[in-house]
Amino acid sequence: MVTHGSGAPAHSDPVLFLADGRIVDEMRQPTAEPVLERMKRFDVFRVTADDSGGPAP
């Protein structure tokens, strides 16, 4: 399953986080809150890269 939400992955084990088609992190026994917190870090990187004029990581 692929999703951008934090609720559905909380029912999975493990959760793999992808960036540009590559596995960048893994979470075992996830709950919605830690999944959401990890996903927020992707937004920080995207905004930082977009603001600099370069491509998002």
N, C-alpha and C positions, 0 to 999 in steps of 0.2 A: 504494500500500500504506500502511496505517496500522498502527503498532505502538507498543507501550510498551517494547519491548526495544531493546538496543543492538547486537545482533549482525546482524540483517537489514539495517538501514540501512547497515552498513559495505560492503554489496555494491551500493549504489545511488549514483547521482550525478545531481543534488545531493540532499541531505537538507534538507527544509524542516521547521522546528519551528513548531508551531501552539499558540496559547493562545487560548481562547475563540473558536475558529473563524477566527482571523487568523494570518497568517504573521508570526512575530516574530523569526526568525533563519533563516539558510541556511548550510549547510556543503558545500563542494565537496570531492570526493575524501576522503570520511570513512573513518575506521577506527573500530572498536568503542570504543576507549578515549576519544577526544575526544567521540564521540556521547554516551557515558555521562556524562562530565563536564558536558557542556552540559545534559543532562537533569536532573542533580542540582540545577542552579540553579532549575529549576521547582519542585522540592520545597521549597527554602528559602523561596521566595516564598509557596507555598501554606501552609506551617506558620506563617510570620509573620502572614499575613492571618487564618488561622483562630484564632490565639492572641489576636488583637486583638478578636475578636468580629465582625469584618466579613467580607464575602465574599472568597474567594480570587481573586487576579487571573487 
